[in-house]
Amino acid sequence: MDDKEIIELYWERDEGAIKETSLKYGKLCTYIANNILSNYEDSEECVNDTWLAVWNAIPTQRPERFSAFVSKITRNLALKKYEYISAAKRNRSAVTSLNELGDCISGEDNIESEIEKKHIENAISEFLWKQKVEKRNIFIRRYWYFDSIDSICIQTGFSKSKVKSILYAMRQKLRKHLESEGIEI
């Protein structure tokens, strides 16, 4: 079933929409959640929460890219669950990924308005689309999916030093791009 048909099921409030979403995007959502939570049971719970969140969100909006919509919900729910669970113990790869980006984007919650947040999102998106596909994919694998450096090396066939070098260079370019867009770092 294609995405438009699944979305239509949500609009009709047909519970089959959840089953179809799970069949089509269950593995992707589990992958995203597990990369953040590193625990299958927590990831499974997060994915189930995703289906409810999608069910509640769709009647008010019709996502253009359903896979991105579902992935973003999963990621946000997993990050919230991660914050809740990880008071003492931390998923080192997720923390490392976020710390690496911390040099480019302020870690503080000083961005109060949605307009500013959207400006940052658009600037990052614009930056990524200007990059070569290979580098963009490495960046996204690391900072969206929280893949480890080792995992990225396996996927790309690159050495650790090459992947680290690409990520470092991209963070530096991103910092300059954000500054040129008037975004405080």
Sequence and secondary structure as in RCSB ss.txt:
>XXXX:A:sequence
MDDKEIIELYWERDEGAIKETSLKYGKLCTYIANNILSNYEDSEECVNDTWLAVWNAIPTQRPERFSAFVSKITR
NLALKKYEYISAAKRNRSAVTSLNELGDCISGEDNIESEIEKKHIENAISEFLWKQKVEKRNIFIRRYWYFDSID
SICIQTGFSKSKVKSILYAMRQKLRKHLESEGIEI
>XXXX:A:secstr
  HHHHHHHHHTT THHHHHHHHHHHHHHHHHHHHHH  HHHHHHHHHHHHHHHHHHGGG   SSHHHHHHHHHH
HHHHHHHHHH SS   HHHHHHHHHHHTTS  SS   SHHHHHHHHHHHHHHHHTS HHHHHHHHHHHTS   HH
HHHHHH   HHHHHHHHHHHHHHHHHHHHHTT   
